[in-house]
Amino acid sequence: MTQLGEIQQAILNGESAAVGSLPVPESYRGVTVRADEVDMFEGLESRDKDPRKSLHLDDVPVPELGPGEALVAVMASAINYNTVWTSIFEPIPTFKFLKKYGKLSPLAKRHDLPYHVVGSDLSGVVLRTGVGVHNWKPGDEVVAHCLNVELESPDGHNDTMLDTEQRIWGFETNFGGLAEIALVKANQLMPKPDHLTWEEAASPGLVNSTAYRQLVSRNGADMKQGDVVLIWGASGGLGSYATQYALNGGAIPVCVVSSPEKAAICRKLGAELIIDRSAEDYKFWKSETEQDPKEWQRFGAKIRELTGGDDPDIVFEHPGRETFGASVYAARKGGTIVTCASTSGYMHQYDNRYLWMNLKRIIGSHFANYRESWEANRLISKGLIHPTLSKTYPLEETGQAALDVHRNAHQGKVGVLALAPQEGLGVRDEEKRAKHIEGINAFRGA
């Protein structure tokens, strides 16, 4: 049996604590993009770029373990839109991020390689910890959030997201979670929710933390009871968590979806006010360069019809270019548009009269700090927020998983198994799981 096989077997046998006495292999399999292929999609439209061609499963060396870091045996991971961006080399190839990081220090130089191991989610078991790590030890079952910070500048000490060297692990750094072993900073680690399988536990990390900061945190929209919250893509990776937070926090979600099937998922979560934008045939753009304010007005009227006359207190924005003009228009006077991601394009256009004359605010929100991520994971652990996993692929089919997300042919989150040989493993608290099984499985088969 290989060294990695011994580690895998110990974890599967429920003997995670034993991994500390097992040797760490010299190499592992990781999903990579390659620097010599960054021009492979030149001339193609974004929608025609195929992640199955650019994402490879390669044997790569285990990186040197530095101070404050941990090596983790990855049982499962998940697809985020940043992996799609990496795989189609947009908006820029991520090797530019790795090269810039590599200039920071000799330790950071490890990340500047001709291949990039991608992925910003994981669940797994700590294999080794570096000098200065006190809160984690080999054998701990963990999940990881994706905030990578240095915190040598004072800028990040009120909010680590403001650190001058803030990066997203597995996107702007190397050795990500779509692999059999990952390298993380110890302050990325959080306890694995014990009632979830490996693949379920891996799926919330990035999007759950992002939605928490964007909607709940004082650093975001600071949602309160009774707020009307307009949620774009309410059954998707980000939106499905925003919908849960709105419902749990006593707010009133207005869920925007693009099909009856997605509307049904929102109803299963408990949402009642739903707009199927495909059925309503909203066309916010007349052409590539001109928006249609009459469509904004029609959209706003639909929201007021559903809410009994109320405009949204908060607009949960992430599609970006396609929807931003409508979002600024739709928010109530004094309302908040909180934005991240921009999956339909980064160059937003809106009519500033609706913003300035109505005292609205636009808040930029990017991932979450450690405290926010910890709180978001704690809510998962308590069964107050549930994973939104709909489908899982093996590591060998990560390209197809990324293509599903790229083409929006998915609901919720798409998971990827790494060292876990099959779904359904890793549950440590069956009693708690039984209490929440309906919520856990809400997106299954969708």
N, C-alpha and C positions, 0 to 999 in steps of 0.2 A: 504494500500500500504506500502511496506517495505521502510526503509530509503534509501536503494540503488535504489529502484524503483522511489522514489521521485526525487532523483538526476538525474536519467536517464530521467525522464519525463520532468524535467526543461530544460535539454540540448536539448532534441528532440523538445521542444516547442520554441527553439531559445532564451531561457531565461537563458543562461549559468551563467550570473552574479548573479543569485539567489542562486547558490549552496553554496555560502559563508554563507548564513543564514540557511542552512539545516544541520541537524546533520549528522556526519560521522558515518557510521555503525561500529559495533564492529568486524564484519567479512566480508569476501568476497570470491568469488570463484577464485582460481588460478590454473594454470596448473603446476603440481609438478612432480619431481622425489623424491623417498624416499630412505633414507639412508639404510634401511634394505633390499633393493632390488638390491644393487650394483653388486651382483654376479649372477643376474638372467640370464645373457647371457653367463656365463662361458662356454668355449669350443666351442663357435660358431664363425664363421668367421664374420667380420664386416658387410659384405653385407647381412648376414642372421639375423642380430639383428633387431627387430621390435619395433620402437618407440611407436606403439599403445599399447604395453604391459607395457611399463615403464612410460609413461606419463599419469598422473591422473588429474582429475578435482576435487579438494578438497576445502572444506570450511576451510579457515585459518584466524587467527586473523589479524586485521589491525595493522601494526607495529607502535610503538611509533615514533612520529615525532621529529626529532632532529634539532639543529641549522643548518641553511643553506640548509634545505631540503624542499621538497614539496611532498604532497600526490596528486596523479592525478587520476581522474575517467577515466578509459581507455575505449575509444570507439572502437578502433581497434588496432591490432598489426600485426606482420608478422613473418615468419619463416626465420631464418638464419642458416647457417651451424653449428654455435656454439650450437644451440638447438639440432641439430642432434647429435653432439658429446656428449652433456649432456645426451641425452636420451639413448645412447648406452654405456655410461660410458667409453668413450675413449677420449683422451689417458689415462686419469685417471678420477675417479669419481670427480665431481665438489665439493663434500663435503670437499675435502682436501683444496680447495680454500676458502670455507666458514670458515673452522676451523682456517686457517692461518689468515684470515681477522679478525676473532673474537678475536684474541689475541692482536690486535692493540690498542684497547681502550674499555672502557665500552659501548660506543655507538655502536662500530662495533660489539660487542658481540651479538647484536640483530640478526645478519645475520647467526650465527652459530646455525643452527636448524636441526632437523632430517628430514626436508623436504626442498626442494629448489624450490621456485617459479621462473620459467625460463622466458626467453624472453628479447630481446635486442632492440626492436622497440616499439613505441606507438604513437598514436594520442589520444588526449583527452582534459579534462578540469581540470584546477587546482582546487583542493578542499580546501586545507589548505597549508599555508607556515609556516616554522619555524622561530625562532628568527634570525634576521640578513638578512632576504631576503627582498630586496627593489625593484627589477625590475619586480617581478611577484606577482599577487594577485589572490584570488579565482575568478573563472569565466573566466580567460584567456584561450583561446583555443590554444593548444600547440602541438608540437611534441617534442620528446626527442632523443638526441644522446646518445650513450652508454658509453662515457668515464667517469669513476668514479676516481677522484683524491683527494688527501688530501692537497697537495701543502705546506706541512710544511718543506720540504727539499728544498734547493736552486736548486736542479737538474732540477726541472720541470719548472723553471720560464723563460726560453727561449722558451721551447717547452714542453707543459704540458704532452705530451706523454712520456717524459723522467722522469716524477715524479717517485720517488722510490716506491710510493704506488699507481701506476697506475693500474687500474683494468677495466674489461669490465662488465658493469652493466647487471644483469640477467644471467651472465655466471660465473663470479668470485665473484659476490655479489648476495644477495637474493632479493626478492620482485620485480621481473622483470615484463615485459610488457604483457606477455600472461596471463592476469588476468583482473578482473573488477576494481581493484585499484592497483596502483603501487607506490613505494617509490623511488624518485630520488633526487639527489642533484640539487639545483636550477640552478647551472651552466651547467646542461644538457639540460635545456629548450630552445626552439626556437619557434617562431611564426608558427602556422599552416598555410600553404598556403591556402588562402581563396577560391581558385577556385577548390579545390580538395575535394572529399568525404573523410570521416574518414578513410576508408580502403586504399584509394590511398595515402593519406597523411602519413599514418603509414608505408608504404612499402619502401620508399627510404632510411630512416635514416642510418642504418649501412653500407649498401653497397655503397650508394651514397657518403657518407663521405670518406669511405675507398678508393673508386676509385679516388676521387678528390685528396687526399693526394698522393696516389700511382703514379698518372699520371701527374697531373697539378701542384701540390705544389712544391716549392723549396726543401721541405723535401723529395720529391720523385724523379720522373724522370724529372721534370721541362720541360715538353713538350713544343715545340715551333711550329710555323707554318711550314708546309712542312715536318715534321718528319714522317717517316714511322713507324707505331706502330703495332706490331704483338699482337693480342688480343686472348688469349685462351678462350674458352667458351664464345664467343662474344654475345650470346643471353641469357646467364644465369644471375644470380643475380648480380654478380660483372661486368662481361663482358659487359652487356647491357648498363651500365653507362659509362664504359671505351669507348665503341663505340661512345656514344653520345658526350663525352668530346673530343674525337679525331676529330670528325666531326665539332663540334662547334669551336674548337681551330685551325682549318685550317690544321690539320694533315691528314695523309692518313692511315686509318685503314686497316689492313689485318686481316679479321675476320676468326678465326678457329672455326668450328662448327662440329656437329656430325650427321647431318641429313639434307635432303632437306627442311624440315619444319623450322628448325632453320636458315638455309641459307635465307629463304624467309623473316624471321623476320628482319635479318640484312639488307636486301635490303629495307625493309619497313622503317627502320631507316635512310636510305640514303647511306649505305655502298655499294661499288661496287666490292671490291676485297675480295673474299671469298674462303676459302678452306674447303671442306667437308672431314674431315679426315677419315670418314667411307668409303665414296666412293673411296677415294684414297688409303684406306687400309694401312695406316701407322702403322708399328709395331716397335716402338722404342726399345723394349726389345726382345732379342732372348730367354731369360729365366728369371727366378726370379733374377738372379745375373749378367747377362751380357746384355749390351745394344748393339745396332747395328748402328755403325757410318754411314754405307751406307744409312740407312733410314734417318739419319740427313741430309746427303748430298742431298738425293732425295727431302726431305722437303724444304731445302734451295733453291734448283733449282726451285721448284714450286713457292716459294715466289718471286724469281727474275723474273720468267716468268710473274707473275701478275703485278709486279711493274715496268717492263721495265728495269730490271737489278739492282735494289736497294735492299740491305739488310736492315733489320729493324734497325732504330735508337734506338728504345725502344721495349723491349719485356715485355708485361704486363702478369706476371706469377702469377698463383695461383693454378693450379692443383698439382704442386710439383713433387714428385718422378717420375711419369710417363712421364713427359714432360721436365724436367729441363735440361737434357743433350742436347736435341734438341734445347732448348731455348738459352743455352750458345753458342752452335755452330752457330745458325742462326743469332744472333745479329751482326751488322756490326762492323768493326774495330773501336774501340773507343766507341762502343755502350753501352747501359745500359740494364741490366735485373733487373727489379724491382719486388720483390716477397713478397707475403703474403699467408696465409691460408694453402696451401699444402693439399688440400682435397684428393689427391690420395696417400699421404704418406709424412712423414716429413724428411726421410733420403734421401737427394738428392745426386745424383752422376753425375759428369760431367768430361769431359776431360779438365784439367786445362791448357793445352797447348793453347787451343782456347781462354781462358780467358787472361792469362798473356802475351802471345806473341802478342796478338792483342789488348792489352790495354783496355779490356772491364771492366765494373764495375757491381757488384751485389749490389743492394740496398735493404735492408730489410725495409718493410713498414708495420705498424700495426695501424689499424683504423685511427684516425685523432684527432687533438687537437680542442678546442672549436672554434677558429677562422676559421679553415678549415671546420669544420662541419657547422658553421654559413654561410660561403660563399657558400657551396654546397647546403644548404637549401634555400638560397637567390636565387640561380639560378633556383631551382624548383619553388619558388614563382613567379619569373618573367616569367615563361613559356619557359625558355631557355633549361632546362633539364626536362624530363618528367618521372613520375613513370612508372615502367615496370611491373605492376601488371597483372597477367594472370588469377588468380583464387583465390577465397576466400572461406574459411570454417568457420563454427561457432566454438566458443570456445570448444564446446563439441567434436569436431572432429579434435582437434589439433594434435593428434597422427597420423591421416591419412595425414594431411598436412605435418608433419615432414617426414613421410615415402615417400611422393612424392619427397621431396628434397633429402632424403637419396638415393633414387634409380634413381635420375636424371630424373624423369618422369614429369618434369615441364619446363616451360620457365620463364625467368625473376624472379619475386617474387611471392610467395604464401602468401596471406593475411589471417588474422584471425579476425573475428568480436568478440568483447567483449560486451560492453554495447550497441553498435549499433545493433538494432534488425534486420536490413536488409542492403543490399548494397545501395549505391546511396544517403546517407544522409550526411549532414554537409557542403554542398556547400554554400558559402556566397557571391560569385561573379560569377553570371551566365554569365555575358558578357565576362569576361576574359576566363572563361571555354570554351565558344563557339569558341573563337579564337584558342584554343589549343586542341580541342576535338580529332582530328585525332591522334596527338601525345600521348595524354593521353590513348587512347584506342588501341595503337599499338600492345600490347601484349594480349589483351582480347581474350579469346577463343583459344589461341595458345596451 
